[in-house]
Amino acid sequence: MKTDLRRTRSARYRLTILGACSRLMQEGEWQPSFSQVARQAGVSLATVYKHFTPEELRREAAADPETRRSILRRVLGEEQIELPEPVCERLAQAVVLGAPFP
């Protein structure tokens, strides 16, 4: 019973933290700090570190379709070129991870 409650609480924290990171990214903060994410999520900094590494958090938040569209709109402008989904995903990942786009 305790284990189930812990898993439920842990899953809820992960979703809250991911949502906060996604909102920050949609607002243009493509590489938010854990402090910013914790503040936005209303959790402690330790809670964010307990559930994610910086790269994992950014990668998972950028995987959200709405966040990815927001990132691409800001990078490519309002008049986006229709790009295949795998290209859009790689471009969004490159932006949030600060990695070069092949």
N, C-alpha and C positions, 0 to 999 in steps of 0.2 A: 504494500500500500504506500509506504513512504517513497519507494523508488518511483512509483507511478507519478506521485505528486512532484517529485524532483524533476522528472523528465518533462512533465507538463510545464512546470515553471521555467525550466531551461529553454524549452521550445518557444515559450512566450517571450522570454528575454531576447532570444535570437531574432524573432520576428520584429520585435520593437526596435532593436538596434539596426537591423537591416532597413526597416522603414525610415528610420531617422537618417541613415546614411543616404538612402535613395532620395529623400526630400532635399538634403543638402546638395547632392549632385544635380538634381533638377533645377535648383536655384543658382547653379553655376559654380559651386564649390566642388570641383572635380576630384580633388584629393583631400577630402576633409580629414582633419586630425581626429584622433580618438577623443580628445577633450571636447571638440565641437560635436561629435556624434553623441557622446555621453550626455552633454548638456541638452541637445535636441531630443534625445530619447528619454531623458529624465531618470537616468540610471547613473551609478557611480562609474568612474574611470576603470576601476578594478573589474567591474562587471563586463565592460566591453572587452578588456584584455583577456578575461577568462573564457570568452566565447569565440574570439576571432584573432587572427593575425591581421596586420594592416592590409596585406595583399589579398588575403581571403575575403575580408570585408568588402573591399572595393570591387573585387571581381564579382562577388555574389550580388552586390547592389547594382552593378552595371548590367547584370544579366536580366534584370527586370525590364520588360519591353518598353514601358513608359519612360523609365530613366534613360534607356538607350536612345529612344527617339528624342528626348530632350537634349542629350549630349550631342547627338548628330545635328539637331537643329542649330545649336549654338556653334558647332564647328563648321558646318557646311552652309549655314545661312538658312533663311526661311524657305528658299526655293531649292529644296534638296533634289539631288539626282537620285533616281531610283537605283539603288544598289542591292545586289543579292544579300539575303539575310546573313550568310557567313561573313561577308565583307563588313557589313554593319556591325556585327558582333566583334570582330577583330579590331575595327577602328575604335569602337567605344572602349574596349579593353585597353588599347594602346593609350588612349587619352587618360583614363583614370589611373593606370599603372605607371604612366610616364615612360612607356616603352616605345621604341621605334616601330613604325608601321611598315611591314614588309611590302 
